[in-house]
Amino acid sequence: MTADQLASKIKKLHPDTYVEAVDMTGTQDHWQVLIVSPAFEGKMMIDQQRMVMALLKGEIGTEEVHALTMKTYTPEQYKRFKK
């Protein structure tokens, strides 16, 4: 799975979702992702991550995505984080 394919899957959360995906090993199955989405508003971090994992269930099940590290933010949280 390429970074663009991974980002495209995750962007199904909400049209205004921002995704930055980094291939950690060069094998396109170990990913570090930054996700900023309005879909996370009012959700606890664990629920945000579960939302992402649900989108990638098939890829994780087949090990097309073997490892996934993520940081999830609402747009407001990300603005505060970037300061």
C-alpha positions in Angstrom: 0.0 0.0 0.0 1.4 3.4 -0.9 1.2 6.5 1.2 -1.4 8.0 -1.1 -3.5 4.8 -0.9 -3.3 4.9 2.9 -4.2 8.6 3.0 -7.1 8.1 0.6 -8.6 5.3 2.9 -8.2 7.5 6.0 -9.7 10.5 4.3 -13.0 8.7 4.2 -13.4 9.9 7.8 -14.4 13.3 6.6 -13.8 15.4 3.4 -11.6 17.9 5.4 -9.3 15.2 6.9 -5.6 15.9 6.6 -3.3 12.9 6.5 0.5 12.7 6.5 1.8 9.2 6.1 5.5 8.2 6.5 6.7 4.7 5.4 8.9 3.8 8.4 10.8 0.9 6.8 10.6 1.3 3.0 8.4 -1.8 2.7 5.1 0.1 2.6 3.6 -1.9 5.4 5.0 -0.1 8.5 3.4 3.4 8.8 3.5 6.4 11.0 0.5 8.7 10.3 -0.6 12.1 11.4 -4.4 12.6 11.1 -6.2 15.8 11.6 -10.0 15.5 11.1 -13.2 17.2 12.1 -14.6 13.7 12.5 -12.7 13.4 15.8 -14.6 16.3 17.4 -16.0 15.2 20.8 -14.3 11.8 20.6 -11.7 10.5 23.1 -8.3 9.6 21.6 -9.0 5.8 21.8 -12.3 6.3 19.9 -10.5 8.4 17.3 -7.9 5.6 16.8 -10.7 3.0 16.6 -12.3 5.0 13.8 -9.1 4.8 11.8 -8.5 1.2 12.6 -12.0 0.3 11.4 -11.2 1.9 8.0 -8.1 -0.2 7.7 -9.5 -3.4 9.0 -9.1 -5.3 5.7 -5.5 -4.1 5.2 -4.5 -4.9 8.7 -6.2 -8.4 8.5 -4.2 -9.3 5.4 -1.0 -7.6 6.8 -0.9 -5.2 3.9 -0.5 -2.8 6.8 1.6 -4.6 9.3 2.3 -1.8 11.8 0.6 1.5 12.3 1.5 4.3 14.6 -0.8 7.3 14.6 -1.3 10.7 16.1 -4.9 11.9 15.9 -6.1 15.5 16.4 -9.2 17.6 15.8 -8.4 20.8 13.8 -8.5 22.8 17.0 -6.2 20.4 18.9 -3.8 20.5 16.1 -3.7 24.3 16.0 -2.8 24.3 19.7 -0.2 21.6 19.2 1.5 23.5 16.4 2.1 26.6 18.5 
